[in-house]
Amino acid sequence: MSIARHLFSDKVPGKPKILTDIRVPNYNQKYQVKFKGVEDPGIVGKVLYYLLRYADVTTSQGEWRSEAVTVKNKGGIHHVILDKLDWGHKYKIQLYAGNRYGLGEPDQGTVTRPKGC
């Protein structure tokens, strides 16, 4: 844990919850990740955005990519699209809630895009 995260640990948001199925439909190169947001951690820590990071873990060269989602409704259901997923590959995903004090702890999971028909 970094010093900054430790200093503001009571002010950063909690962990959002990934609600999406882990298997990407084989007819689509895009994948919608559905998740439940978190409530604000008090008056000082309003949730400003969610950050979804994902990396291809099928190969050792998998680079982390990011998609940001701005907050429209705090604890509601949100969606973000993962684009250009490769056939037969597995992706690690990390979802964070962020505010002016930093990022909270991530929810994590994997998604798999089936091999082509």
ZIBEL-V962247 format. One record per residue. NEAR is the number of other C-alpha atoms within 8 Angstrom. Layout:
[[NEAR] [NEAR]]
This chain:
[[4] [5] [6] [6] [9] [8] [7] [10] [8] [6] [10] [14] [17] [10] [11] [13] [9] [12] [8] [8] [6] [7] [8] [11] [8] [11] [4] [7] [9] [9] [11] [9] [11] [11] [12] [12] [12] [13] [9] [10] [13] [7] [6] [6] [13] [11] [14] [10] [11] [12] [12] [12] [11] [11] [11] [13] [10] [8] [6] [5] [5] [9] [6] [8] [7] [8] [10] [8] [8] [7] [9] [4] [6] [10] [8] [8] [9] [8] [8] [10] [9] [10] [7] [6] [10] [7] [9] [9] [13] [11] [12] [12] [12] [11] [14] [14] [19] [15] [13] [7] [9] [9] [10] [12] [9] [10] [11] [9] [8] [9] [12] [11] [14] [11] [8] [6] [3]]
